[in-house]
Amino acid sequence: MAHTYDEHDEEAAEALKLKAENAHRTFVADVKWMMSSPRGRRIVWWFLEKAGVNRTSFNNSGSVMAFNEGQRNVGLMLQAQVIEHCMEDFVTMLEEQKQK
């Protein structure tokens, strides 16, 4: 069966695209806001530490290792967003942690 053109499909697709773009802009603004203050950077650092971003996820138990790697993966996603959208604040966070 041939697909017929439906202008509503195109409008719906455009509306979804705009919604996704707006959500992304909001997310980026939120990341920048979080990293703009010492308090936010401390929270992000805490999550990165708990996620195990800077340590190995290896464990003799495969299930424990899989769990550790899952946590680490979430931390790496957070770190990647911070680095992509506010590298200067990421460096500031590292310097703040070094002073402790």
Secondary structure as GFF3:
##gff-version 3
##sequence-region A 1 100
A	DSSP	alpha_helix	7	35	.	.	.	ID=ss1
A	DSSP	alpha_helix	38	51	.	.	.	ID=ss2
A	DSSP	alpha_helix	62	85	.	.	.	ID=ss3
A	DSSP	alpha_helix	87	98	.	.	.	ID=ss4
###
